């Protein structure tokens, strides 16, 4: 499996029509404000777009749980389900700025030249390298954690498979564009 800090792509096919898929999913979701600590799937449809998450009141999900964002499109005799598992919103909003800051900080630290030469140049270079590696390691660990969080969305994919009698990428080949019928 490749490194995917912004989640994994999914491509599924259900023999059920889109309306039946929607009806089955809405029947299985935990409704509204009921049982806030229940970690069963919740979801919301926006046209053909479905957002799914685990155990929070709203789709923003302050607890940073993984989510599943999918399109349900009619395709021949069934439904094509394409989308992505994504880490929590906090990762999406902070991952890129933190990575940019870490890379910039490491580069700035390594290229900095003091006005006065240090007393021990070897020690100075070693300390610069260690500090740059710590910054780079911090950024890399955040990206790796986001990758692991995206994989945690597999629970939602399994929920889809069980509820909709889904197979992995079976059926007719997928279309290139989303949202068209």
Backbone as ProteinMPNN parsed JSONL, in Angstrom:
{"seq_chain_A": "XXXXXXXXXXXXXXXXXXXXXXXXXXXXXXXXXXXXXXXXXXXXXXXXXXXXXXXXXXXXXXXXXXXXXXXXXXXXXXXXXXXXXXXXXXXXXXXXXXXXXXXXXXXXXXXXXXXXXXXXXXXXXXXXXXXXXXXXXXXXXXXXXXXXXXXXXXXXXXXXXXXXXXXXXXXXXXXXXXXXX", "coords_chain_A": {"N_chain_A": [[0.844, -1.186, 0.0], [0.55, 2.199, -0.809], [1.926, 5.335, 0.392], [-0.393, 7.526, 1.631], [-1.323, 10.346, 2.744], [-3.658, 11.842, 2.612], [-5.779, 10.124, 2.603], [-7.358, 7.098, 1.268], [-8.269, 6.103, -2.034], [-11.438, 4.942, -3.142], [-13.259, 2.574, -5.049], [-16.105, 1.269, -5.859], [-18.77, -1.049, -6.649], [-22.228, -1.442, -6.703], [-24.959, -3.66, -7.078], [-27.426, -2.583, -6.661], [-29.892, 0.009, -7.353], [-29.26, 3.629, -7.324], [-31.197, 5.061, -5.727], [-32.191, 3.073, -4.02], [-29.831, 2.398, -2.691], [-29.353, 4.794, -1.297], [-31.654, 4.863, 0.339], [-31.281, 2.545, 1.937], [-28.864, 3.194, 3.252], [-29.56, 5.562, 4.691], [-31.417, 4.445, 6.419], [-29.805, 2.931, 8.092], [-28.044, 4.726, 9.32], [-27.103, 6.441, 12.364], [-29.495, 8.469, 13.761], [-29.52, 12.053, 13.768], [-29.206, 13.771, 16.777], [-29.125, 11.673, 18.519], [-27.681, 9.446, 20.833], [-24.778, 10.472, 21.28], [-22.192, 9.469, 21.835], [-22.049, 7.113, 20.553], [-20.398, 5.014, 18.358], [-21.253, 4.263, 15.848], [-21.831, 4.412, 12.282], [-22.622, 7.596, 10.861], [-24.26, 9.829, 8.612], [-24.636, 12.049, 5.783], [-26.421, 13.19, 3.022], [-25.726, 15.118, 0.139], [-27.198, 15.858, -2.457], [-25.936, 13.746, -4.859], [-23.702, 13.254, -3.461], [-22.174, 11.778, -0.688], [-21.419, 12.139, 2.692], [-19.8, 10.489, 5.245], [-19.304, 9.602, 8.686], [-17.963, 8.729, 11.932], [-19.64, 8.564, 14.96], [-20.219, 11.404, 15.909], [-21.767, 14.626, 16.399], [-21.962, 16.274, 14.145], [-20.887, 16.68, 10.689], [-18.433, 17.934, 10.615], [-17.095, 17.12, 12.847], [-15.537, 17.34, 15.516], [-13.819, 15.695, 16.94], [-11.957, 14.674, 15.256], [-12.256, 12.306, 13.768], [-11.918, 9.737, 11.221], [-13.281, 10.143, 7.912], [-15.597, 9.425, 5.244], [-15.933, 10.207, 1.942], [-18.029, 10.068, -0.7], [-19.262, 9.577, -4.07], [-22.352, 8.688, -5.407], [-23.373, 7.165, -8.231], [-25.589, 6.411, -10.884], [-25.16, 3.556, -12.835], [-25.358, 1.631, -15.56], [-26.898, -1.246, -14.601], [-26.778, -0.786, -11.89], [-25.083, 0.833, -9.159], [-22.35, 3.019, -9.161], [-19.827, 3.611, -6.889], [-17.678, 5.945, -5.924], [-14.889, 7.476, -4.359], [-13.216, 8.745, -1.455], [-11.431, 7.877, 1.496], [-10.887, 9.958, 4.2], [-8.673, 11.637, 6.486], [-9.366, 13.152, 9.73], [-10.764, 16.497, 9.954], [-9.007, 18.289, 11.162], [-6.456, 17.421, 10.404], [-6.495, 17.811, 7.649], [-6.709, 20.592, 7.512], [-4.377, 21.497, 8.783], [-2.118, 20.103, 7.952], [-0.665, 20.714, 5.522], [0.239, 23.475, 5.917], [1.881, 23.021, 8.219], [3.783, 21.238, 7.208], [4.999, 22.83, 5.229], [6.066, 24.886, 6.842], [7.856, 23.396, 8.401], [9.69, 22.401, 6.486], [10.653, 24.841, 5.455], [11.753, 25.908, 7.848], [13.764, 24.019, 8.443], [15.411, 24.301, 6.172], [16.099, 27.033, 6.38], [17.504, 26.995, 8.785], [19.669, 25.336, 8.158], [20.98, 26.819, 6.197], [21.734, 29.153, 7.436], [24.161, 31.54, 8.299], [26.246, 32.642, 10.774], [27.208, 35.969, 11.925], [29.622, 36.21, 13.309], [32.241, 33.866, 13.445], [31.731, 30.577, 14.77], [32.934, 29.236, 17.939], [33.579, 26.517, 17.959], [33.476, 25.034, 15.05], [32.697, 22.443, 14.138], [30.99, 21.393, 16.137], [28.986, 23.293, 15.982], [27.946, 22.813, 13.388], [27.004, 20.192, 13.716], [24.997, 20.558, 15.666], [23.25, 22.216, 14.208], [22.472, 20.402, 12.185], [21.169, 18.399, 13.716], [19.014, 19.853, 14.862], [17.669, 20.566, 12.492], [16.959, 18.027, 11.539], [15.258, 17.182, 13.598], [13.111, 18.949, 13.293], [12.299, 18.233, 10.681], [11.66, 15.55, 11.188], [9.47, 15.848, 12.906], [7.516, 16.921, 11.178], [7.358, 14.806, 9.323], [6.34, 12.795, 10.997], [3.773, 13.766, 11.556], [2.618, 13.642, 9.003], [2.728, 10.862, 8.625], [1.026, 9.982, 10.661], [-1.374, 11.063, 9.762], [-1.676, 9.519, 7.47], [-2.103, 6.993, 8.656], [-4.509, 7.558, 9.984], [-6.224, 7.968, 7.81], [-6.397, 5.371, 6.831], [-7.915, 4.297, 8.841], [-10.465, 4.783, 8.093], [-11.463, 2.549, 6.906], [-13.376, 1.139, 8.311], [-15.728, 2.473, 7.709], [-15.875, 1.98, 4.973], [-16.228, -0.781, 4.997], [-18.732, -0.836, 6.227], [-20.282, 0.297, 4.17], [-19.971, -1.735, 2.223], [-21.241, -3.932, 3.447], [-23.861, -2.971, 3.839], [-24.779, -2.301, 1.279], [-24.402, -4.463, -0.415], [-21.918, -4.612, -1.835], [-19.219, -4.833, -4.214], [-15.671, -4.822, -4.797], [-14.754, -2.581, -7.155], [-16.051, -3.987, -9.201], [-18.261, -4.745, -11.949], [-19.458, -2.434, -14.468], [-16.919, -0.42, -16.179], [-15.538, 2.493, -14.494], [-16.61, 5.937, -14.976], [-14.884, 8.924, -16.133], [-15.584, 11.423, -15.035], [-17.088, 13.018, -12.158], [-20.319, 13.12, -10.644], [-21.993, 13.229, -12.862], [-24.797, 11.953, -14.654]], "CA_chain_A": [[0.0, 0.0, 0.0], [1.353, 3.406, -0.925], [1.748, 6.373, 1.404], [-1.469, 8.421, 1.221], [-1.733, 11.097, 3.932], [-4.982, 12.425, 2.458], [-6.763, 9.06, 2.516], [-7.32, 6.146, 0.167], [-9.361, 6.136, -3.007], [-12.252, 3.742, -3.21], [-14.017, 2.408, -6.276], [-16.97, 0.131, -5.578], [-19.951, -1.185, -7.483], [-23.355, -2.112, -6.071], [-25.994, -4.007, -8.051], [-28.649, -1.855, -6.321], [-29.982, 1.359, -7.942], [-28.859, 4.682, -6.386], [-32.249, 5.386, -4.758], [-32.227, 2.001, -3.017], [-28.609, 2.577, -1.888], [-29.588, 5.924, -0.396], [-32.661, 4.462, 1.32], [-30.663, 1.595, 2.878], [-27.884, 3.892, 4.093], [-30.259, 6.45, 5.619], [-32.059, 3.616, 7.429], [-28.778, 2.399, 8.998], [-27.312, 5.782, 10.02], [-27.609, 6.897, 13.649], [-30.145, 9.755, 13.466], [-29.29, 13.341, 14.42], [-28.563, 13.991, 18.074], [-29.256, 10.498, 19.363], [-26.478, 8.719, 21.268], [-23.593, 11.164, 20.746], [-20.952, 8.711, 21.999], [-22.17, 5.895, 19.768], [-19.452, 5.059, 17.247], [-21.796, 3.713, 14.613], [-21.763, 5.412, 11.205], [-23.603, 8.647, 10.617], [-24.005, 10.335, 7.275], [-25.502, 13.085, 5.238], [-26.392, 13.287, 1.565], [-25.823, 16.405, -0.537], [-27.42, 15.383, -3.821], [-25.34, 12.417, -5.034], [-22.519, 13.204, -2.614], [-22.427, 11.269, 0.657], [-20.378, 12.288, 3.709], [-20.018, 9.571, 6.366], [-18.355, 9.74, 9.779], [-18.263, 7.903, 13.09], [-19.959, 9.033, 16.286], [-20.191, 12.796, 16.325], [-23.024, 15.279, 16.074], [-21.98, 16.903, 12.831], [-19.89, 16.139, 9.772], [-17.132, 18.546, 10.871], [-16.547, 16.114, 13.74], [-14.459, 17.971, 16.279], [-12.908, 14.693, 17.486], [-11.02, 14.321, 14.199], [-12.412, 10.925, 13.316], [-11.872, 9.642, 9.765], [-14.536, 10.3, 7.192], [-15.672, 8.852, 3.918], [-16.632, 11.095, 1.016], [-18.265, 9.272, -1.899], [-20.29, 9.909, -5.05], [-23.166, 7.563, -5.841], [-23.835, 7.438, -9.596], [-26.235, 5.312, -11.596], [-24.311, 3.015, -13.888], [-26.016, 0.465, -16.13], [-27.958, -1.823, -13.771], [-26.465, -0.62, -10.477], [-24.551, 2.116, -8.688], [-20.905, 3.161, -9.019], [-19.511, 4.368, -5.675], [-16.276, 6.352, -5.959], [-14.612, 8.507, -3.37], [-11.957, 8.721, -0.714], [-11.427, 7.967, 2.949], [-10.051, 11.107, 4.548], [-8.468, 11.825, 7.912], [-10.175, 14.203, 10.322], [-10.651, 17.843, 9.397], [-7.83, 18.964, 11.712], [-5.299, 17.076, 9.591], [-6.61, 18.451, 6.34], [-6.499, 22.029, 7.66], [-3.074, 21.864, 9.325], [-1.012, 19.298, 7.455], [0.161, 21.407, 4.518], [1.019, 24.57, 6.522], [2.937, 22.497, 9.088], [4.848, 20.69, 6.367], [5.719, 23.957, 4.619], [6.841, 25.547, 7.894], [8.957, 22.511, 8.778], [10.692, 22.395, 5.418], [11.276, 26.169, 5.453], [12.579, 26.04, 9.047], [14.969, 23.194, 8.285], [16.257, 24.936, 5.157], [16.628, 28.287, 6.934], [18.482, 26.654, 9.815], [20.874, 24.791, 7.53], [21.679, 27.826, 5.377], [22.085, 30.32, 8.263], [25.581, 31.781, 8.565], [26.358, 33.704, 11.781], [28.118, 37.076, 11.611], [30.922, 35.831, 13.87], [32.451, 32.424, 13.32], [31.557, 29.901, 16.06], [34.166, 28.797, 18.59], [33.864, 25.161, 17.471], [32.645, 24.871, 13.85], [32.16, 21.085, 14.018], [29.851, 21.313, 17.047], [27.95, 24.171, 15.422], [27.334, 22.11, 12.254], [26.27, 19.031, 14.25], [23.775, 21.063, 16.308], [22.352, 22.639, 13.124], [21.922, 19.199, 11.536], [20.232, 17.75, 14.639], [17.801, 20.664, 14.927], [16.963, 20.452, 11.21], [16.365, 16.694, 11.482], [14.133, 17.128, 14.539], [12.0, 19.644, 12.631], [11.858, 17.384, 9.586], [11.036, 14.372, 11.795], [8.161, 16.252, 13.408], [6.617, 17.021, 10.015], [7.163, 13.453, 8.788], [5.459, 12.037, 11.9], [2.402, 14.243, 11.355], [2.148, 13.061, 7.738], [2.525, 9.424, 8.814], [-0.175, 9.829, 11.48], [-2.506, 11.328, 8.872], [-1.795, 8.326, 6.633], [-2.732, 5.96, 9.481], [-5.898, 7.968, 10.22], [-6.977, 7.718, 6.587], [-6.669, 3.936, 6.775], [-8.941, 3.986, 9.821], [-11.749, 4.916, 7.416], [-11.873, 1.249, 6.383], [-14.624, 0.752, 8.989], [-16.831, 3.051, 6.943], [-15.942, 1.263, 3.702], [-16.844, -2.072, 5.302], [-20.153, -0.561, 6.454], [-20.874, 0.431, 2.832], [-19.995, -3.039, 1.568], [-22.266, -4.778, 4.076], [-25.195, -2.395, 3.676], [-25.187, -2.166, -0.122], [-24.009, -5.648, -1.2], [-20.931, -4.006, -2.729], [-17.987, -5.524, -4.572], [-14.587, -3.898, -5.144], [-14.529, -2.188, -8.556], [-16.665, -4.885, -10.173], [-19.301, -4.085, -12.72], [-18.963, -1.681, -15.619], [-15.784, 0.459, -15.855], [-15.961, 3.811, -14.015], [-16.471, 7.094, -15.85], [-13.82, 9.838, -15.698], [-16.065, 12.59, -14.317], [-17.992, 12.792, -11.033], [-21.523, 13.921, -10.565], [-22.829, 13.186, -14.061], [-25.602, 10.75, -14.75]], "C_chain_A": [[0.884, 1.242, 0.0], [1.024, 4.4, 0.185], [0.726, 7.386, 0.911], [-1.958, 9.219, 2.431], [-3.108, 11.728, 3.815], [-6.039, 11.36, 2.204], [-6.618, 8.206, 1.274], [-8.503, 6.34, -0.765], [-10.141, 4.83, -2.91], [-13.031, 3.759, -4.514], [-14.828, 1.127, -6.105], [-18.145, 0.114, -6.541], [-21.01, -1.966, -6.712], [-24.38, -2.46, -7.141], [-27.316, -3.275, -7.796], [-28.69, -0.5, -7.032], [-29.643, 2.428, -6.896], [-29.922, 5.03, -5.336], [-32.344, 4.345, -3.653], [-30.998, 2.073, -2.116], [-28.817, 3.678, -0.852], [-30.573, 5.54, 0.702], [-32.059, 3.524, 2.37], [-29.667, 2.287, 3.813], [-28.566, 4.781, 5.118], [-30.961, 5.661, 6.724], [-31.06, 3.107, 8.465], [-28.027, 3.466, 9.793], [-27.945, 6.056, 11.38], [-28.226, 8.275, 13.414], [-29.687, 10.89, 14.371], [-28.53, 13.342, 15.724], [-28.628, 12.784, 18.986], [-27.903, 9.851, 19.63], [-25.181, 9.335, 20.746], [-22.299, 10.376, 20.865], [-20.967, 7.387, 21.248], [-21.261, 5.995, 18.547], [-19.952, 4.322, 16.009], [-21.796, 4.806, 13.549], [-22.942, 6.377, 11.191], [-23.31, 9.175, 9.224], [-25.008, 11.382, 6.855], [-25.313, 13.131, 3.726], [-26.519, 14.742, 1.136], [-25.964, 16.073, -2.025], [-26.898, 13.965, -3.947], [-24.082, 12.233, -4.193], [-22.914, 12.745, -1.217], [-21.209, 11.52, 1.526], [-20.74, 11.351, 4.854], [-18.945, 9.793, 7.412], [-18.802, 8.851, 10.92], [-18.526, 8.761, 14.317], [-19.739, 10.47, 16.668], [-21.507, 13.428, 15.9], [-23.078, 15.782, 14.646], [-20.84, 16.371, 11.974], [-18.525, 16.785, 9.938], [-16.368, 17.699, 11.887], [-15.308, 16.617, 14.481], [-13.441, 16.964, 16.842], [-11.907, 14.178, 16.468], [-11.082, 12.845, 13.828], [-12.337, 10.891, 11.788], [-13.265, 9.745, 9.157], [-14.443, 9.604, 5.849], [-16.49, 9.808, 3.066], [-16.78, 10.327, -0.289], [-19.351, 9.881, -2.778], [-21.03, 8.625, -5.37], [-23.745, 7.923, -7.197], [-24.487, 6.198, -10.179], [-25.312, 4.857, -12.723], [-24.879, 1.669, -14.331], [-27.088, -0.066, -15.184], [-27.715, -1.641, -12.278], [-25.958, 0.771, -10.151], [-23.038, 2.043, -8.588], [-20.664, 4.061, -7.814], [-18.02, 4.673, -5.717], [-16.061, 7.451, -4.93], [-13.285, 8.281, -2.689], [-12.23, 8.674, 0.782], [-10.488, 9.112, 3.292], [-9.846, 11.163, 6.052], [-9.344, 12.955, 8.425], [-9.841, 15.58, 9.788], [-9.419, 18.582, 9.918], [-6.587, 18.654, 10.892], [-5.332, 17.794, 8.258], [-6.278, 19.939, 6.437], [-5.089, 22.413, 8.112], [-1.889, 21.145, 8.7], [-0.105, 20.056, 6.497], [0.906, 22.597, 5.122], [2.136, 24.086, 7.446], [4.096, 21.931, 8.273], [5.676, 21.808, 5.736], [6.596, 24.669, 5.646], [8.044, 24.7, 8.308], [10.066, 22.477, 7.743], [11.41, 23.737, 5.37], [12.207, 26.33, 6.648], [13.866, 25.238, 8.948], [15.937, 23.831, 7.296], [16.9, 26.207, 5.7], [17.713, 28.011, 7.973], [19.786, 26.154, 9.196], [21.656, 25.837, 6.736], [22.114, 29.05, 6.18], [23.595, 30.37, 8.489], [25.69, 32.906, 9.581], [27.374, 34.768, 11.353], [29.53, 36.742, 12.096], [31.073, 34.321, 13.75], [32.341, 31.767, 14.706], [32.898, 29.425, 16.613], [34.561, 27.401, 18.107], [32.965, 24.883, 16.268], [32.018, 23.476, 13.718], [30.92, 20.924, 14.904], [28.689, 22.144, 16.52], [27.207, 23.467, 14.28], [26.51, 20.924, 12.741], [24.958, 19.488, 14.894], [22.775, 21.534, 15.245], [21.696, 21.438, 12.454], [20.887, 18.518, 12.431], [18.93, 18.534, 14.716], [16.993, 20.585, 13.629], [16.285, 19.087, 11.096], [15.193, 16.542, 12.439], [12.907, 17.8, 13.917], [11.43, 18.798, 11.508], [11.145, 16.131, 10.124], [9.655, 14.671, 12.343], [7.136, 16.297, 12.273], [6.329, 15.63, 9.452], [6.234, 12.63, 9.679], [4.008, 12.484, 11.767], [1.832, 13.657, 10.066], [1.867, 11.574, 7.913], [1.262, 9.173, 9.642], [-1.425, 10.082, 10.644], [-2.738, 10.143, 7.94], [-2.502, 7.207, 7.403], [-4.194, 6.292, 9.76], [-6.762, 7.724, 8.995], [-7.328, 6.248, 6.435], [-7.748, 3.535, 7.763], [-10.344, 4.125, 9.236], [-12.249, 3.613, 6.817], [-13.147, 0.754, 7.056], [-15.83, 1.257, 8.218], [-16.99, 2.352, 5.596], [-16.595, -0.102, 3.915], [-18.34, -1.925, 5.566], [-20.884, -0.432, 5.114], [-21.022, -0.929, 2.155], [-21.097, -3.929, 2.135], [-23.671, -4.27, 3.78], [-25.683, -2.454, 2.24], [-24.829, -3.361, -1.004], [-22.984, -5.258, -2.265], [-19.783, -4.961, -3.017], [-16.94, -4.479, -4.947], [-14.46, -3.763, -6.65], [-15.095, -3.16, -9.58], [-17.736, -4.126, -10.94], [-18.696, -3.337, -13.885], [-17.797, -0.776, -15.238], [-16.263, 1.843, -15.438], [-15.77, 4.887, -15.072], [-15.424, 8.041, -15.283], [-14.336, 10.974, -14.853], [-17.031, 12.201, -13.216], [-19.238, 13.631, -11.189], [-22.395, 13.899, -11.802], [-23.628, 11.904, -14.054], [-25.837, 10.411, -16.204]], "O_chain_A": [[1.863, 1.309, 0.743], [-0.021, 4.312, 0.83], [0.943, 8.036, -0.111], [-2.918, 8.808, 3.082], [-3.682, 12.118, 4.831], [-7.092, 11.663, 1.643], [-5.869, 8.532, 0.354], [-9.599, 6.697, -0.334], [-9.585, 3.766, -2.636], [-13.412, 4.816, -5.017], [-14.285, 0.027, -6.199], [-18.474, 1.123, -7.165], [-20.725, -3.018, -6.141], [-24.649, -1.645, -8.023], [-28.227, -3.339, -8.622], [-27.639, 0.086, -7.291], [-29.731, 2.158, -5.698], [-29.584, 5.268, -4.176], [-32.551, 4.685, -2.488], [-31.099, 1.837, -0.912], [-28.493, 3.508, 0.323], [-30.352, 5.857, 1.871], [-32.305, 3.694, 3.564], [-29.629, 2.005, 5.01], [-28.198, 4.763, 6.293], [-31.089, 6.151, 7.846], [-31.439, 2.874, 9.613], [-27.434, 3.158, 10.827], [-29.158, 5.927, 11.547], [-27.544, 9.168, 12.912], [-29.494, 10.712, 15.573], [-27.36, 12.964, 15.779], [-28.213, 12.876, 20.141], [-27.078, 9.734, 18.724], [-24.55, 8.769, 19.854], [-21.384, 10.589, 20.07], [-20.001, 6.626, 21.305], [-21.347, 6.959, 17.787], [-19.157, 3.818, 15.216], [-21.764, 5.992, 13.876], [-24.085, 6.014, 11.469], [-22.208, 8.981, 8.711], [-26.058, 11.573, 7.468], [-24.189, 13.113, 3.223], [-27.312, 15.501, 1.692], [-24.975, 16.016, -2.756], [-27.352, 13.071, -3.234], [-23.468, 11.167, -4.218], [-23.869, 13.257, -0.632], [-20.093, 11.161, 1.152], [-21.853, 11.407, 5.377], [-17.808, 10.131, 7.081], [-19.893, 8.283, 10.882], [-17.7, 9.603, 14.669], [-19.109, 10.73, 17.692], [-22.27, 12.84, 15.134], [-24.127, 15.724, 14.004], [-19.939, 15.695, 12.472], [-17.536, 16.239, 9.449], [-15.146, 17.573, 11.805], [-14.176, 16.332, 14.091], [-12.322, 17.347, 17.183], [-11.084, 13.323, 16.795], [-10.048, 12.216, 13.601], [-12.65, 11.881, 11.127], [-14.275, 9.471, 9.804], [-13.362, 9.244, 5.383], [-17.609, 10.173, 3.427], [-15.784, 9.972, -0.919], [-20.233, 10.597, -2.304], [-20.408, 7.584, -5.581], [-24.518, 8.874, -7.312], [-24.005, 5.08, -9.995], [-24.759, 5.672, -13.462], [-24.878, 0.698, -13.574], [-28.101, 0.603, -14.981], [-28.386, -2.283, -11.471], [-26.347, 1.756, -10.778], [-22.499, 1.108, -7.996], [-21.232, 5.15, -7.727], [-17.192, 3.775, -5.564], [-16.955, 8.256, -4.669], [-12.356, 7.709, -3.259], [-13.138, 9.34, 1.28], [-9.401, 9.213, 2.723], [-10.734, 10.783, 6.815], [-9.996, 13.643, 7.638], [-8.763, 15.8, 9.235], [-8.846, 19.408, 9.208], [-5.746, 19.531, 10.699], [-4.319, 18.32, 7.796], [-5.635, 20.488, 5.543], [-4.646, 23.533, 7.856], [-0.749, 21.557, 8.912], [1.115, 20.034, 6.66], [2.104, 22.737, 4.875], [3.22, 24.669, 7.461], [5.259, 22.131, 8.622], [6.904, 21.741, 5.711], [7.74, 25.017, 5.353], [9.13, 25.233, 8.538], [11.247, 22.52, 8.087], [12.635, 23.781, 5.257], [13.322, 26.829, 6.5], [14.935, 25.719, 9.324], [17.14, 23.894, 7.549], [18.094, 26.438, 5.509], [18.721, 28.716, 8.028], [20.873, 26.506, 9.653], [22.878, 25.737, 6.621], [22.809, 29.911, 5.639], [24.219, 29.364, 8.828], [25.271, 34.026, 9.292], [28.266, 34.515, 10.544], [30.51, 36.963, 11.384], [30.104, 33.585, 13.941], [32.801, 32.331, 15.699], [33.863, 29.236, 15.873], [35.739, 27.133, 17.873], [31.8, 24.529, 16.449], [30.896, 23.36, 13.224], [29.91, 20.376, 14.461], [27.534, 21.729, 16.61], [25.978, 23.519, 14.213], [25.421, 20.679, 12.222], [23.918, 18.864, 14.684], [21.578, 21.277, 15.372], [20.494, 21.456, 12.186], [19.834, 18.102, 11.947], [17.852, 17.945, 14.644], [15.763, 20.543, 13.669], [15.158, 18.996, 10.609], [14.23, 15.843, 12.124], [11.796, 17.278, 14.006], [10.212, 18.659, 11.39], [10.134, 15.707, 9.563], [8.76, 13.831, 12.253], [6.029, 15.774, 12.402], [5.182, 15.313, 9.139], [5.426, 11.85, 9.174], [3.101, 11.657, 11.858], [0.681, 13.221, 10.043], [0.865, 11.075, 7.401], [0.509, 8.245, 9.349], [-2.429, 9.387, 10.804], [-3.885, 9.801, 7.652], [-3.394, 6.55, 6.867], [-5.036, 5.393, 9.771], [-7.915, 7.313, 9.125], [-8.416, 5.907, 5.97], [-8.432, 2.534, 7.552], [-11.309, 3.636, 9.823], [-13.352, 3.571, 6.271], [-13.923, 0.023, 6.44], [-16.833, 0.556, 8.088], [-18.111, 2.154, 5.128], [-17.419, -0.531, 3.107], [-19.128, -2.786, 5.176], [-21.971, -0.982, 4.94], [-22.069, -1.237, 1.585], [-21.804, -4.601, 1.385], [-24.572, -5.061, 3.502], [-26.876, -2.639, 2.001], [-24.944, -3.274, -2.226], [-23.166, -5.542, -3.449], [-19.419, -5.788, -2.181], [-17.286, -3.375, -5.367], [-14.102, -4.718, -7.339], [-14.655, -3.156, -10.729], [-18.068, -2.99, -10.602], [-17.546, -3.577, -14.252], [-17.689, -0.392, -14.073], [-17.27, 2.331, -15.952], [-14.905, 4.785, -15.942], [-15.106, 7.978, -14.096], [-13.593, 11.471, -14.006], [-17.716, 11.183, -13.314], [-19.217, 14.708, -11.786], [-23.464, 14.508, -11.792], [-23.19, 10.889, -13.512], [-26.501, 9.42, -16.507]]}, "name": "protein", "num_of_chains": 1, "seq": "XXXXXXXXXXXXXXXXXXXXXXXXXXXXXXXXXXXXXXXXXXXXXXXXXXXXXXXXXXXXXXXXXXXXXXXXXXXXXXXXXXXXXXXXXXXXXXXXXXXXXXXXXXXXXXXXXXXXXXXXXXXXXXXXXXXXXXXXXXXXXXXXXXXXXXXXXXXXXXXXXXXXXXXXXXXXXXXXXXXXX"}
